[in-house]
Amino acid sequence: MRIAIFNTVQLETAGGMEHFCIQTAKHLSGLKGIQADCVTMDDAFNINYSKLHSLYFLKKFDKSIIYRESKKSIETRLNKADYLKCANFTELTKTLRRYDLVYSRNEITEAFLFKYLVGYHRIPPVIFGCHCPHQYIGADTFHSRLHNFLYSSPIYTHLAKRAEGFHTISRTDNQAIKEQFRNHRVEKVPNPFDAVGYAARANELKRPFDVDPSYFNILWAGRLTQQKGITQLCKIIDIVNCTHNKKISWHICGEGELKEEVSALRAEHSNVHFHGHIDRESMPAVYSNVDLFISTSQWGETYAYTPREANSLGIPVLSFNISGYNEIIEDGVNGKLAESLDEFSTFVKWFADGNNLPSNIKKHIQARTDSAPAYKQLLHFFHSCL
């Protein structure tokens, strides 16, 4: 069985979907009788694509965001799987026809590409993986509302209806997809994650930065965007620092269009440290160095990696009560879920004051995550779509 894992965006961007592509291709290609390769468009295409993406979001194009990881590093991580780049849609069509199945992200751009630029009838069956939330629950920005409108509209239904099936990751997306595509195969499989293996890597890696153990060290990591709650993060730090600035050291990792807000925050508070982009492969060592991981995402996520990564090293997670996170965090067990900005700030202080959760966080997340059954379920779904 030959599987093409397609992503328009090149893998060097090192995002969550790109990580899934690499990990899944590596695992499946290690199984007998299966070859799974990563296929993307080439660098020239991605530069133009990223410029249009930046224009859509009214932000300046930054070339560095599509080159966060080297191609050599990616190829090493892929092991037996290949990494193929296509210069145009004719080349892409020829490449995809070598496979038995095409797995792609559920973005409207990919659906448009398969419908009008490649043609579903010219390539093997296509499965869309919902790594981008189908609906942003609680979204309140223009772009997020436009996203919700487009993906729930007949436009997206028309573009994606020739797909053979949908792989969903969260309960919210699973329900929405089943209602919109009633005649399609829909399977919910959380992103595979090896909690034991992830934790083991922490001791093998050099820490990208050191922390002062005399402080309560808090980590925030992600894209510096409105959706990820950078504005809320700034407010929380302002509130908490009024009483706990001598107890807490804040560590922010990431890149994005709201970088200036974080830089201004660092200038205002001496206990805020901004580390910029940290390579995904180095993150286990970062988690092992802190006391609490926080997420300030404002609306629905898919089944996120970061809370499971932190939990695998015994780090509690604090987030808002949104879809995706509330499927991973059991309130009071492996973290806490906040309903408001004030409650979030109160929980931060609670942890900083030396309070601990009563459970063994490592054992809890290990019991709830096992990559082998997830890959097995995903592969079974692939076979059912042939």
C-alpha positions, -999 to +999 in steps of 0.1 A: +000+000+000+014+034-010+002+065+007+009+101-003+006+125+027+001+158+009+004+193+024+006+224+001+028+241+026+064+228+028+074+209+059+101+234+068+075+256+085+075+231+114+039+235+123+015+210+139+003+196+106+038+194+093+048+175+124+019+151+120+029+145+083+065+136+093+056+114+122+029+095+104+050+090+073+079+077+094+057+053+114+037+039+085+068+034+063+083+013+091+054-012+088+056-042+065+040-037+031+035+001+034+053+031+019+041+065+031+058+096+017+054+134+023+045+154-008+044+192-009+047+221-034+082+234-039+099+264-023+091+289-051+054+280-049+054+284-011+070+318-012+042+331-034+016+312-014+029+327+018+029+362+003-008+358-006-015+344+029+002+374+045-018+398+022-050+381+033-042+386+070-029+422+063+006+414+076+041+417+063+055+386+047+084+371+067+104+346+047+119+331+079+085+316+089+087+290+061+122+280+069+121+270+106+136+235+100+162+223+076+154+198+048+182+176+060+167+175+095+133+166+081+147+138+059+165+123+089+132+123+109+114+107+080+137+077+081+124+053+053+098+077+040+106+101+012+100+139+009+089+150-026+084+186-037+064+195-069+069+226-089+035+228-105+001+210-106+009+189-136+039+175-117+018+171-086-009+151-104+018+127-119+033+123-085+001+116-067-009+090-093+019+068-081+001+061-049-030+042-038-043+068-014-038+106-008-041+120+027-043+158+029-052+185+053-088+199+052-079+235+042-102+251+016-071+257-005-064+220-008-100+212-015-100+239-043-067+225-056-081+189-059-114+201-074-101+224-101-064+223-105-057+186-102-090+168-104-102+142-080-109+118-109-072+120-120-057+108-087-063+080-061-090+084-033-085+115-011-089+116+027-090+150+044-075+152+078-091+180+100-059+195+114-074+229+109-105+233+130-136+230+108-153+256+130-136+280+154-160+279+184-163+312+201-143+330+174-148+368+173-125+382+146-133+389+110-110+362+096-122+335+120-159+343+113-151+343+076-135+309+081-166+295+099-189+308+072-169+293+043-163+259+059-199+254+068-212+267+035-221+249+002-189+263-012-167+240+010-192+211+006-189+215-032-151+216-031-147+186-007-176+163-016-155+141-039-132+132-010-135+096+001-135+103+038-126+126+066-102+120+095-113+141+125-093+148+156-117+166+180-153+158+191-165+192+178-151+187+143-163+151+142-199+162+148-197+191+124-182+170+096-208+142+101-236+167+098-222+184+067-210+153+049-237+127+057-227+102+030-190+102+037-168+080+059-158+100+090-134+086+116-122+103+148-086+095+157-066+118+179-031+127+167-008+098+177+015+107+206+041+086+224+042+102+259+069+078+273+092+083+243+087+120+243+097+123+280+127+101+275+141+125+249+143+154+274+174+140+291+192+135+258+188+171+246+206+203+253+183+230+268+178+260+245+178+283+275+183+281+312+159+291+340+164+303+375+151+275+398+145+299+426+115+313+406+082+295+397+089+292+359+059+294+336+060+285+299+039+297+270+047+284+235+030+288+202+023+312+173+021+348+184-013+355+170-047+368+181-062+333+180-035+320+204-045+348+229-014+370+230-035+400+241-050+379+269-015+366+279-003+402+283-033+410+305-028+379+326+009+388+332-001+423+341-027+410+366-005+383+382+026+405+384+008+430+406+012+405+435+036+377+423+062+394+402+090+384+426+079+347+426+073+341+389+095+340+358+075+340+325+090+323+294+075+329+260+085+309+229+073+315+194+071+337+164+042+356+147+026+389+138+021+400+174+058+397+182+059+435+189+033+431+217+055+405+234+086+426+230+068+455+246+056+432+274+092+421+280+104+457+282+077+465+308+082+434+330+117+423+340+105+388+348+093+382+312+117+364+289+111+361+252+130+332+235+116+334+200+112+303+179+124+271+195+129+240+173+102+214+179+129+187+185+143+208+214+110+213+232+112+182+255+141+199+272+122+231+275+092+215+292+115+196+316+128+230+328+095+247+339+068+243+365+037+251+346+026+253+309-002+277+300-022+281+268-043+313+262-059+301+230-092+319+226-112+295+205-114+258+195-083+238+187-080+203+173-065+176+196-034+197+205+001+184+209+014+209+235-007+199+265+002+162+260+039+171+256+039+191+288+020+164+307+044+137+295+071+154+316+048+158+346+040+195+340+004+206+347-014+226+320-036+256+324-059+267+296-092+282+288-121+258+286-122+254+248-127+225+225-096+204+219-080+213+252-109+202+273-107+168+256-071+164+270-072+183+303-092+167+330-099+196+353-080+192+386-062+161+374-036+169+348-043+206+347-070+233+352-096+248+328-104+285+333-137+301+323-125+337+324-094+360+324-098+366+362-101+328+369-071+321+347-050+346+367-062+332+400-052+297+389-017+309+379-013+324+414-026+292+430+001+272+413+028+298+420+019+297+457+031+261+459-002+243+454-001+210+434-025+187+417-031+154+436-026+131+407+005+116+390+003+136+357+028+114+339+009+082+346-024+099+337-013+111+303+005+078+295-027+059+303-046+081+279-022+082+250-006+054+231+006+060+196+005+024+183-033+019+186-039+054+171-018+046+140-035+012+137-069+028+138-058+054+112-044+028+089-076+007+092-096+038+082-073+042+052-079+007+041-117+012+044-115+042+021-098+022-008 
